[in-house]
Amino acid sequence: MTTSGEPVPQTPKTEGLRLRARLRYLYHGTQPTAVKFRLMVIVIDLAIIAFFIAAPILKEAGWVFYAVDYLVALILGLDLAARAYAYHSIKDWLKRPIVWVDLFVLATLLFPAWLANFGFLRLLRFWSLLNSELFWRTVGHRFDDTRVEEVTRAAAALVTFIFVTTGFVYAYFGRTEGIYGYLDALYFTVTTLTTTGFGDITLPGNWGRVISIVIMLVGITLFLRLAQTLIRPNKVRFPCPTCGLQKHDPDAVHCKACGELLNIPDEGH
């Protein structure tokens, strides 16, 4: 309102500022409405990831598949645009590697015919979701220690690797050496990753051997990382006021790095 009581005219600039403030509230706020909105975004993301997993099979549906594909592209594009606008600086937002993963996933949705052979990389969306600030600010704040976060991130990396590799094998080696469907590609990936190697399905040629070696080495590394996070002693996130060390033992009295006296709250306080 102006001093004369007349309403302030709404210009495109003021409307844009109001929209940015609203998006920042929804994507970064702590109020129940903002948390519910982000939970809805996460649920939609998980539904999109389920579509990505089933995509190799759903492609047989023809135009229906492409209609759903472009609908998913629209939803993902609007979400990324909203996150970018809500961020304090779009330039800083674009500097984050996780953003480029999402942009590439969006490109495979917008150009399915040209980027069909890279469709398996859409499953990287699962990794980017479980490593995003939005996910941990919405769901992860419920946990006081870091074990759940570390286990979740390690499991997300392993699951993402399995499905991305399965998609790659299905896209480039389908209908060869016993790989006649997506389930065959998944079976080969899991047996190779676990070094079981029954030998009933193998990839042809030298490149097939190289890919099998990479699957075994990377897969075992990710599996060991997951095992380590499960076995490693529990830590809590409590920044040291002197040296800034983030993680400490739950019953720590002094910081291991600098000896500063700590006051870590327990569950009863």
C-alpha positions in Angstrom: 0.0 0.0 0.0 1.2 3.6 -0.7 0.9 6.5 1.7 -2.4 7.5 0.0 -3.9 4.1 0.7 -3.7 2.9 -2.9 -2.3 -0.6 -3.6 1.3 -0.8 -4.8 1.4 -1.7 -8.5 2.6 -5.2 -9.2 5.5 -5.1 -11.7 7.2 -8.1 -13.2 10.2 -7.5 -10.9 8.1 -7.5 -7.7 6.2 -10.6 -8.8 9.6 -12.3 -9.5 10.8 -11.4 -6.1 7.7 -12.7 -4.4 8.0 -15.9 -6.4 11.7 -16.4 -5.4 10.8 -15.7 -1.8 8.0 -18.3 -1.9 10.3 -20.9 -3.6 13.0 -20.3 -1.0 10.5 -20.8 1.8 9.3 -24.1 0.3 12.8 -25.5 -0.6 14.8 -24.2 2.3 12.2 -23.4 5.1 11.8 -25.4 8.3 8.1 -24.8 8.8 5.6 -27.8 8.5 4.3 -26.5 5.1 7.8 -26.4 3.6 8.7 -29.8 5.0 5.5 -31.3 3.6 6.2 -29.8 0.2 9.7 -31.3 0.1 8.4 -34.7 1.2 6.0 -34.5 -1.8 8.9 -33.6 -4.1 10.9 -36.6 -2.7 8.0 -39.0 -3.3 7.6 -37.8 -6.9 11.4 -38.2 -7.3 11.1 -41.8 -6.1 8.2 -42.5 -8.6 10.4 -41.0 -11.4 13.3 -43.3 -10.4 10.9 -46.3 -10.5 10.0 -45.2 -14.0 13.7 -45.1 -15.0 14.2 -48.6 -13.7 11.2 -50.0 -15.6 12.0 -47.9 -18.8 13.8 -50.7 -20.7 10.7 -52.8 -20.4 8.2 -50.0 -20.9 9.8 -49.0 -24.2 7.7 -51.7 -25.9 4.6 -49.6 -25.2 5.5 -47.3 -28.0 4.0 -43.8 -28.0 2.7 -44.3 -24.4 6.2 -44.6 -23.2 7.3 -41.4 -24.9 4.3 -39.6 -23.6 5.2 -40.5 -20.0 8.8 -39.7 -20.8 8.0 -36.1 -21.8 5.7 -35.8 -18.8 8.6 -36.8 -16.5 10.9 -34.4 -18.4 8.3 -31.6 -17.7 8.1 -32.4 -14.0 11.9 -32.7 -13.6 12.5 -29.5 -15.6 10.1 -27.5 -13.5 11.7 -28.8 -10.3 15.2 -28.0 -11.4 14.1 -24.5 -12.6 12.4 -23.9 -9.2 15.5 -25.1 -7.3 17.8 -22.8 -9.4 15.5 -19.8 -8.8 15.3 -20.5 -5.1 19.1 -20.7 -4.8 20.9 -17.6 -3.7 22.9 -17.6 -6.9 22.2 -19.5 -10.1 25.9 -19.3 -11.0 26.8 -21.0 -7.7 24.0 -23.5 -8.3 25.5 -24.5 -11.6 28.9 -25.1 -10.1 27.6 -28.1 -8.1 28.4 -31.4 -9.8 25.1 -33.0 -8.6 23.2 -30.3 -10.6 25.0 -31.3 -13.9 24.0 -34.9 -13.2 20.3 -33.9 -13.0 20.7 -31.7 -16.1 22.1 -34.6 -18.1 19.2 -36.8 -16.9 16.8 -34.1 -18.1 18.6 -34.1 -21.5 18.1 -37.8 -21.9 14.4 -37.3 -21.3 14.0 -34.4 -23.7 15.9 -36.1 -26.5 15.1 -39.9 -26.0 15.7 -40.7 -29.7 19.2 -39.1 -29.9 20.4 -40.1 -26.4 18.7 -43.5 -26.2 22.1 -45.2 -25.7 22.7 -43.0 -22.6 19.3 -43.7 -21.0 20.8 -46.0 -18.5 22.5 -42.9 -16.9 19.1 -41.7 -15.7 19.5 -43.9 -12.7 22.1 -41.5 -11.5 19.1 -39.5 -10.3 18.7 -42.0 -7.4 22.3 -41.1 -6.3 21.8 -37.4 -6.7 18.5 -37.5 -4.7 20.0 -39.4 -1.7 23.0 -37.0 -1.8 21.1 -33.8 -2.1 20.6 -31.2 0.6 16.9 -31.3 0.0 16.7 -34.9 1.0 18.8 -34.6 4.2 17.3 -31.3 5.2 13.8 -33.0 5.0 14.4 -36.5 6.1 17.9 -36.7 7.5 17.4 -34.1 10.2 15.4 -36.7 12.2 18.7 -38.5 13.0 21.2 -37.2 15.5 24.1 -39.4 14.5 25.9 -39.7 11.2 25.6 -43.5 10.8 22.2 -43.4 9.0 23.5 -40.8 6.6 26.7 -42.6 5.8 25.0 -46.0 5.4 22.3 -44.4 3.2 24.9 -42.7 1.0 27.0 -45.9 0.7 23.9 -48.0 -0.1 22.8 -45.4 -2.7 26.1 -45.6 -4.5 26.1 -49.4 -4.6 22.4 -49.6 -5.8 23.0 -46.8 -8.4 26.1 -48.6 -9.7 24.2 -51.9 -10.1 21.3 -50.4 -12.0 23.4 -48.0 -14.1 25.7 -51.0 -15.1 22.7 -53.2 -15.8 21.3 -50.5 -18.1 24.7 -50.2 -19.9 25.0 -53.9 -20.4 21.4 -54.2 -21.6 21.8 -51.2 -24.0 25.1 -52.3 -25.6 25.2 -56.0 -25.2 21.5 -56.9 -25.5 20.6 -60.0 -27.5 24.2 -61.2 -27.4 25.7 -64.1 -25.4 22.5 -64.9 -23.6 21.5 -61.4 -22.6 18.0 -61.3 -24.2 16.3 -59.1 -21.6 16.7 -56.6 -18.8 16.6 -59.4 -16.2 19.5 -61.2 -17.9 21.6 -58.0 -17.8 20.8 -57.6 -14.1 21.7 -61.2 -13.4 25.0 -60.8 -15.2 25.8 -57.6 -13.3 25.1 -59.0 -9.8 27.0 -62.3 -10.5 30.0 -60.4 -11.8 29.9 -57.8 -9.0 29.8 -60.5 -6.3 32.5 -62.5 -8.3 30.3 -65.5 -8.3 30.7 -65.8 -12.1 28.7 -68.8 -13.0 29.8 -68.4 -16.6 26.4 -69.0 -18.2 26.3 -65.3 -19.4 29.5 -63.6 -20.5 30.2 -60.4 -22.5 31.9 -61.0 -25.9 35.4 -59.8 -26.9 38.1 -58.0 -25.1 35.9 -55.1 -24.3 33.5 -57.5 -22.6 36.3 -58.7 -20.4 37.4 -55.2 -19.6 33.9 -54.2 -18.6 33.6 -57.3 -16.4 36.8 -56.4 -14.6 35.6 -52.9 -14.0 32.3 -54.2 -12.6 34.1 -56.5 -10.2 36.6 -53.9 -9.0 34.2 -51.0 -8.6 31.4 -53.2 -7.2 33.6 -54.8 -4.6 34.9 -51.3 -3.6 31.4 -50.0 -3.1 30.4 -53.1 -1.2 33.3 -52.8 1.1 32.6 -49.2 1.7 29.0 -50.1 2.7 30.3 -52.8 5.0 32.8 -50.4 6.6 30.0 -47.9 7.4 28.0 -50.6 9.1 31.0 -51.8 11.2 32.6 -48.5 11.9 32.0 -47.1 15.5 29.1 -44.7 15.7 29.7 -41.0 15.5 27.6 -37.9 16.2 27.8 -34.6 14.3 28.8 -31.9 16.7 31.2 -29.2 15.5 34.1 -28.4 17.8 33.9 -24.7 18.6 37.7 -24.4 18.4 39.0 -26.5 15.5 35.8 -27.3 13.7 36.1 -31.1 13.8 32.6 -32.3 12.8 32.3 -35.9 14.1 32.9 -37.2 17.6 32.2 -40.2 19.7 28.7 -39.9 21.4 30.3 -39.9 24.8 33.3 -37.7 24.0 34.2 -35.1 26.6 37.2 -33.6 24.8 37.8 -33.0 21.1 40.3 -35.6 19.7 41.9 -33.0 17.4 42.5 -30.1 19.8 41.4 -31.2 23.3 38.6 -28.6 23.5 36.0 -29.4 26.2 32.8 -30.5 24.5 29.2 -30.5 25.6 27.5 -33.0 23.3 23.8 -33.3 24.2 22.5 -36.8 24.7 19.0 -38.2 23.9 17.7 -37.3 27.3 18.5 -33.5 26.9 
